[in-house]
Amino acid sequence: MKPRPSLTAEAAEGLAIQALTFIAGNGERLGRFLAITGLGPAQIRAAAQAPGFLKGVLEYVVGDERLLLEFAGEADIDPADIGRALAALGAHWERDIP
């Protein structure tokens, strides 16, 4: 795994979509995501088109260290890449995981 110094907004959105797919791929993870966001399963597609939704997905992932590490491991990326993706989408992320 090689950390990248920065990501483009397009790459960051791709990573967020990958994270959402990861979340949706497990019933327990998806149920928790829906409960926290207040979305129903039928609303995800519409919500995904809303500005800021993908940034919110990444914020959700970094808010749960276990989820962050599981996703990073499955995606074969440095967990800090998710923070870089957040920065590319305009979020400020202070945490850096070695």
C-alpha positions in Angstrom: 0.0 0.0 0.0 1.5 3.3 -1.0 0.0 6.5 0.4 -0.7 9.2 -2.1 0.1 12.8 -1.3 -3.3 14.1 -2.5 -6.4 13.0 -4.5 -8.4 14.7 -7.1 -12.1 15.4 -6.3 -13.0 12.8 -9.0 -10.8 10.2 -7.3 -12.2 11.1 -3.9 -15.7 10.7 -5.2 -14.7 7.3 -6.6 -13.3 6.3 -3.2 -16.5 7.4 -1.5 -18.6 5.3 -3.9 -16.3 2.4 -3.2 -16.9 3.0 0.6 -20.6 3.1 0.1 -20.5 -0.1 -1.9 -18.5 -1.7 1.0 -21.0 -0.5 3.5 -24.0 -1.8 1.4 -22.3 -5.2 1.0 -23.0 -6.2 4.6 -26.4 -6.1 6.2 -25.2 -5.1 9.6 -23.0 -2.3 8.3 -25.8 -1.0 6.0 -28.4 -1.1 8.8 -26.1 1.0 11.1 -25.4 3.4 8.3 -29.1 3.8 7.5 -30.0 4.2 11.2 -27.4 6.9 11.7 -28.2 8.8 8.5 -32.0 8.4 8.8 -32.2 7.2 5.2 -34.3 4.3 4.1 -32.9 1.7 1.6 -35.0 3.2 -1.2 -33.6 6.7 -0.5 -29.9 5.9 -1.0 -29.8 6.4 -4.7 -31.6 9.8 -4.5 -29.4 10.9 -1.5 -26.3 9.9 -3.4 -27.0 12.6 -5.9 -27.2 15.3 -3.2 -24.2 17.6 -2.8 -22.1 16.6 0.1 -23.5 13.0 0.4 -20.2 11.4 -0.7 -18.3 13.5 1.7 -20.7 12.4 4.4 -20.1 8.7 3.5 -16.3 9.3 4.0 -16.9 11.2 7.3 -19.1 8.2 8.5 -16.2 5.8 7.6 -13.5 7.8 9.4 -15.8 8.2 12.4 -15.6 4.5 13.1 -12.0 3.2 13.4 -13.0 -0.4 13.0 -15.0 0.3 9.8 -12.2 2.5 8.5 -9.6 -0.2 8.9 -11.9 -2.9 7.5 -12.6 -0.8 4.4 -9.0 0.2 3.9 -7.9 -3.4 4.2 -10.5 -4.6 1.7 -9.8 -1.8 -0.7 -6.0 -2.3 -0.2 -5.5 1.4 0.5 -3.7 3.4 3.2 -6.4 4.4 5.8 -5.0 8.0 5.5 -6.1 8.0 1.8 -9.7 8.4 3.1 -8.6 11.5 4.9 -7.0 12.7 1.8 -10.2 12.1 -0.1 -12.1 14.1 2.5 -9.7 16.9 2.0 -10.2 16.7 -1.8 -14.0 17.0 -1.2 -13.5 20.1 1.0 -13.5 18.6 4.5 -10.9 19.2 7.1 -9.6 16.0 8.6 -7.1 16.2 11.4 -6.5 12.6 12.1 -3.6 10.7 10.5 -3.4 6.9 10.9 0.1 5.5 10.4 
